[in-house]
Amino acid sequence: MSADEQKREYVLNAIASYSTQQEAAIALGTSPRVVSQWNTNKAKPRDLAVRVVQLLGVLKDAGLEVPPPLDF
């Protein structure tokens, strides 16, 4: 498996841990459309998405709640 495939699989596994694509998009700081494109292999997650997933995992492991999205 190539590095890009591993990154994609890593992000997709994180997305699958949410009940909806919208919840996953909020947690990852992106839009549901982008999450849908990742799921259908129309786009691949960038390194930033991988880092966000890693940071979310660290926060959860530390017992911290993921902050809610900002409302402007």
Backbone as a chain_set.jsonl record, in Angstrom:
{"seq": "MSADEQKREYVLNAIASYSTQQEAAIALGTSPRVVSQWNTNKAKPRDLAVRVVQLLGVLKDAGLEVPPPLDF", "coords": {"N": [[0.843, -1.17, 0.0], [0.604, 2.161, -0.9], [1.933, 5.333, 0.312], [0.081, 7.428, -0.038], [-2.293, 5.964, -0.271], [-2.389, 4.841, 2.272], [-2.714, 7.146, 3.844], [-5.226, 7.992, 2.931], [-6.829, 5.809, 3.711], [-6.518, 5.967, 6.474], [-7.766, 8.442, 7.075], [-10.343, 7.878, 6.118], [-11.128, 5.839, 7.868], [-11.316, 7.311, 10.205], [-13.412, 9.021, 9.517], [-15.466, 7.172, 9.322], [-15.972, 6.672, 11.965], [-17.803, 8.485, 12.822], [-21.314, 9.246, 12.992], [-22.57, 10.48, 10.852], [-21.723, 11.956, 7.652], [-21.75, 14.673, 7.801], [-21.248, 15.239, 10.521], [-18.66, 14.238, 10.662], [-17.393, 15.966, 8.886], [-17.622, 18.408, 10.259], [-16.061, 17.867, 12.521], [-13.582, 17.476, 11.314], [-13.123, 19.899, 10.231], [-13.954, 20.645, 7.674], [-16.004, 20.556, 4.688], [-19.158, 18.787, 4.173], [-19.302, 18.037, 1.509], [-16.628, 17.74, 0.697], [-15.867, 15.597, 2.324], [-17.544, 13.656, 1.263], [-16.438, 13.463, -1.309], [-13.96, 12.38, -0.66], [-14.797, 9.91, 0.315], [-15.85, 8.717, -1.973], [-13.688, 8.491, -3.548], [-13.093, 10.552, -5.3], [-11.515, 12.587, -4.67], [-8.486, 13.052, -2.828], [-7.496, 12.908, 0.595], [-5.597, 15.558, 1.98], [-2.371, 16.191, 3.483], [-2.883, 17.826, 5.669], [-5.449, 17.071, 6.522], [-4.904, 14.533, 7.501], [-3.264, 15.187, 9.67], [-5.102, 16.594, 11.242], [-6.871, 14.525, 11.936], [-5.109, 12.984, 13.449], [-4.578, 14.771, 15.571], [-7.161, 15.031, 16.663], [-7.476, 12.439, 17.615], [-5.495, 12.361, 19.61], [-6.5, 14.29, 21.375], [-8.917, 13.046, 22.157], [-7.908, 10.712, 23.355], [-6.657, 11.849, 25.52], [-8.77, 12.492, 27.018], [-10.136, 14.792, 26.486], [-12.694, 16.942, 25.27], [-13.679, 17.454, 21.914], [-13.567, 20.657, 20.572], [-16.503, 22.647, 19.878], [-17.666, 23.697, 16.597], [-16.784, 26.959, 15.407], [-18.995, 29.704, 15.405], [-19.714, 32.189, 13.31]], "CA": [[0.0, 0.0, 0.0], [1.409, 3.381, -1.003], [1.736, 6.317, 1.383], [-1.188, 8.124, -0.288], [-3.375, 5.039, 0.063], [-2.426, 4.728, 3.728], [-3.306, 8.388, 4.347], [-6.654, 7.962, 2.609], [-7.442, 4.799, 4.574], [-6.487, 6.518, 7.829], [-8.806, 9.461, 7.169], [-11.642, 7.229, 5.939], [-11.45, 5.155, 9.122], [-11.752, 8.347, 11.148], [-14.738, 9.464, 9.074], [-16.415, 6.102, 9.636], [-16.276, 6.664, 13.396], [-18.904, 9.427, 13.048], [-22.578, 8.684, 12.506], [-22.903, 11.076, 9.555], [-20.637, 12.674, 6.989], [-21.782, 16.054, 8.277], [-20.53, 15.269, 11.796], [-17.242, 14.049, 10.352], [-16.913, 17.204, 8.268], [-17.481, 19.414, 11.317], [-14.909, 17.495, 13.35], [-12.352, 17.619, 10.535], [-12.989, 21.282, 9.786], [-14.154, 20.741, 6.235], [-17.419, 20.505, 4.323], [-19.65, 17.444, 3.845], [-18.984, 17.747, 0.1], [-15.247, 17.246, 0.649], [-15.887, 14.26, 2.924], [-18.166, 12.786, 0.266], [-15.462, 13.235, -2.379], [-12.966, 11.439, -0.141], [-15.425, 8.591, 0.412], [-16.076, 8.162, -3.307], [-12.384, 8.475, -4.217], [-12.995, 11.619, -6.294], [-10.434, 13.441, -4.171], [-7.76, 12.382, -1.746], [-7.206, 13.807, 1.711], [-4.261, 16.148, 2.021], [-1.649, 15.948, 4.732], [-3.531, 18.556, 6.754], [-6.548, 16.246, 7.031], [-4.289, 13.463, 8.291], [-2.828, 15.795, 10.935], [-6.299, 16.893, 12.034], [-7.326, 13.248, 12.493], [-4.166, 12.626, 14.512], [-4.803, 15.664, 16.706], [-8.427, 14.648, 17.282], [-7.21, 11.213, 18.363], [-4.734, 12.713, 20.814], [-7.431, 14.957, 22.288], [-9.836, 12.042, 22.705], [-7.136, 9.837, 24.248], [-6.357, 12.618, 26.724], [-10.026, 12.721, 27.723], [-10.636, 16.139, 26.196], [-13.755, 17.036, 24.274], [-13.351, 18.226, 20.72], [-14.331, 21.904, 20.667], [-17.539, 22.807, 18.854], [-17.265, 24.613, 15.532], [-17.019, 28.381, 15.649], [-20.142, 30.264, 14.699], [-19.435, 33.601, 13.055]], "C": [[0.895, 1.242, 0.0], [1.096, 4.332, 0.158], [0.417, 7.066, 1.203], [-2.38, 7.241, 0.06], [-3.512, 4.877, 1.573], [-3.059, 5.97, 4.355], [-4.817, 8.379, 4.134], [-7.38, 6.991, 3.531], [-7.544, 5.304, 6.014], [-7.616, 7.531, 8.025], [-10.189, 8.828, 7.025], [-12.062, 6.467, 7.186], [-11.932, 6.15, 10.168], [-13.153, 8.837, 10.795], [-15.794, 8.436, 9.463], [-16.782, 6.064, 11.116], [-17.392, 7.65, 13.757], [-20.174, 8.866, 12.428], [-23.008, 9.268, 11.159], [-21.672, 11.758, 8.962], [-20.59, 14.12, 7.461], [-21.044, 16.184, 9.606], [-19.031, 15.12, 11.571], [-16.651, 15.325, 9.769], [-16.696, 18.29, 9.314], [-16.241, 19.122, 12.145], [-13.591, 17.722, 12.618], [-12.156, 19.034, 9.999], [-13.109, 21.451, 8.288], [-15.646, 20.662, 5.941], [-17.853, 19.066, 4.046], [-19.34, 17.049, 2.398], [-17.575, 17.164, -0.034], [-15.179, 15.833, 1.216], [-16.486, 13.259, 1.942], [-17.195, 12.473, -0.869], [-14.369, 12.284, -1.924], [-13.541, 10.027, -0.125], [-15.6, 7.931, -0.945], [-14.813, 8.156, -4.162], [-12.29, 9.485, -5.363], [-11.909, 12.618, -5.919], [-9.727, 12.681, -3.07], [-7.441, 13.38, -0.645], [-5.774, 14.326, 1.643], [-3.627, 15.877, 3.373], [-2.29, 16.666, 5.917], [-4.676, 17.741, 7.355], [-6.015, 15.118, 7.903], [-3.852, 14.008, 9.647], [-4.022, 16.122, 11.837], [-6.825, 15.624, 12.685], [-6.411, 12.824, 13.637], [-4.399, 13.481, 15.756], [-6.113, 15.348, 17.42], [-8.255, 13.388, 18.122], [-6.472, 11.483, 19.657], [-5.645, 13.387, 21.84], [-8.37, 13.957, 22.951], [-9.12, 11.129, 23.688], [-6.799, 10.533, 25.565], [-7.617, 12.927, 27.533], [-10.611, 14.1, 27.509], [-11.714, 16.082, 25.125], [-13.258, 17.85, 23.08], [-14.184, 19.501, 20.775], [-15.392, 21.992, 19.573], [-17.056, 23.763, 17.77], [-17.583, 26.055, 15.91], [-18.203, 28.851, 14.819], [-19.908, 31.756, 14.535], [-20.692, 34.33, 12.662]], "O": [[1.823, 1.353, 0.801], [0.119, 4.148, 0.884], [-0.291, 7.314, 2.179], [-3.366, 7.718, 0.623], [-4.624, 4.787, 2.093], [-3.852, 5.858, 5.29], [-5.586, 8.712, 5.036], [-8.434, 7.322, 4.074], [-8.552, 5.083, 6.685], [-8.335, 7.482, 9.024], [-11.115, 9.208, 7.743], [-13.245, 6.454, 7.526], [-12.854, 5.859, 10.929], [-13.983, 9.043, 11.68], [-16.892, 8.798, 9.886], [-17.803, 5.482, 11.482], [-17.873, 7.644, 14.89], [-20.122, 8.106, 11.46], [-23.732, 8.617, 10.406], [-20.719, 12.089, 9.667], [-19.519, 14.725, 7.516], [-20.292, 17.139, 9.801], [-18.23, 15.798, 12.215], [-15.537, 15.717, 10.119], [-15.7, 19.012, 9.263], [-15.459, 20.026, 12.438], [-12.597, 18.114, 13.23], [-11.133, 19.329, 9.381], [-12.444, 22.301, 7.697], [-16.461, 20.699, 6.863], [-17.021, 18.219, 3.721], [-19.14, 15.872, 2.098], [-17.358, 16.213, -0.785], [-14.509, 14.969, 0.652], [-15.988, 12.141, 1.808], [-17.138, 11.336, -1.339], [-13.895, 11.465, -2.712], [-12.867, 9.068, -0.5], [-15.507, 6.709, -1.053], [-14.862, 7.853, -5.354], [-11.503, 9.3, -6.291], [-11.447, 13.395, -6.754], [-10.297, 11.78, -2.455], [-7.153, 14.547, -0.911], [-4.855, 13.59, 1.284], [-4.284, 15.389, 4.293], [-2.246, 16.169, 7.043], [-4.849, 17.727, 8.574], [-6.61, 14.788, 8.928], [-4.052, 13.35, 10.668], [-3.953, 15.945, 13.053], [-7.187, 15.638, 13.861], [-6.883, 12.36, 14.675], [-4.413, 12.963, 16.872], [-6.173, 15.392, 18.649], [-8.818, 13.279, 19.212], [-6.79, 10.895, 20.691], [-5.57, 13.09, 23.032], [-8.594, 14.012, 24.161], [-9.666, 10.805, 24.742], [-6.671, 9.883, 26.602], [-7.547, 13.543, 28.596], [-11.483, 14.533, 28.262], [-11.649, 15.276, 24.197], [-12.508, 18.814, 23.238], [-15.392, 19.434, 21.003], [-15.201, 21.474, 18.473], [-16.138, 24.551, 17.999], [-18.536, 26.325, 16.641], [-18.38, 28.439, 13.673], [-19.906, 32.501, 15.516], [-20.653, 35.533, 12.407]]}, "num_chains": 1, "name": "protein.A"}
